[in-house]
Amino acid sequence: MQQPYLSCSWGKDSVFLLWCMLRIKPDIPVVYMNSNYAFPETYALRDRLVKEWELNYIELPAAVDYIEIIEEFGLPDVSRKEAQQKRVVDILKKNRANTWSQDNGYDGNFWGIRADESRARRKLIQHKGDLFRSKDGLWRCSPLAHVKIRELWWMIDHYQVPYSTVYDKTLFFPRHQIRNAGWLTTDGAAHGRIAWLKHYYPDKYYLLASKHPDIRSYT
């Protein structure tokens, strides 16, 4: 890559990768696609690190309002099918980021995906490797591809890398099972995600339940 940027969601993986990358390329553009439905702790960490680390920061609005996505495709792990979920990912992330990259002269990005995050990411890394060129011509580099979750947390703690305090909300799950996805995301509904949301963010839960009463059955 001659003109790369770093994709940052302000979750543990991308913040640790950012911390590493700044030691190699301090001026690397840091790009965040803002859904407007992240947790308050996510935005607090973003605001803090943009200032403290003097980041070359770029924020992109989401391609569409996530509420519209839910209305069309349903809720993940509640009423959304696998094919619909793939389409949602394309709409929210890939298409928007790829178009922006090409329009602004970037030829690829670093991202914090890891093989042990999900079956889909494991298959992607096994098939493509941790550096590959996608069909649209953009390069993808995954420096953390083979880092295990417990190794990641060890490094975060050892080097005292800041992380969102959403991971400290551990009544239902240990921190390595907590996802920093926005409060509208119901992935893992049958495994306690909705109960976790109701306990820690009751206002968000009741707002979501008022529009989608079917999530009440998961608490």
TAQUI-V367040 format. One line per field, one symbol per residue. ss: DSSP state (H for helix, E for strand, C for the rest). phi: phi as a letter, one per 40 degrees, with the letter a starting at -180 (. if undefined). psi: psi as a letter, one per 20 degrees, with the letter a starting at -180 (. if undefined). A space follows every 10 residues. Layout:
ss=???
phi=???
psi=???
This chain:
ss=CCCEEEECCC CHHHHHHHHH HCCCCCCCEE EEEECCCCCH HHHHHHHHHH HHCCCEEEEE ECCCCHHHHH HHHCCECCCE CHHHHHHHHH HHHHHHHHHH HHHCCCCEEE CCCCHHHCHH HHHHHHHHCC EEECCCCCEE ECCCCCCCHH HHHHHHHHCC CCCCHHHHCC CCCCHHHCCC CCCCCCCCHH HCHHHHHHHH CHHHHHHHHH HCHHHHHHC
phi=.cbcbbcbbg cdccccccdc cccbbcbdcb bbcccgbccd cccccdcccd cccfccbbbb cccaccdccc ccbgccgbbb ccccccccdc ccbccccccc dccbgcbiac accbcccacc ccccccccgc aabcccgccb bbccdbcccc cccccdcccf ccaccccccb ccbcccbcbc cccccbdgdc bhdccccccc bdcccccccc cbdcccccb
psi=phmrrpppij rgghhggggg hhignhjppo ppooijkrqh hghggghghh ghjlqnpppp qqhrphghgg hgiappjgjp rghhgghggg ghfggggggg ghhjjqjrqp rkqqhjhrgg hggghhghaj orprhjiqqp pnhjgjpqgh gghghgggjl pqrpihijnk hhqqhiipqj qriipkpkgi kighggghgh mhggghgghh hmiiihij.
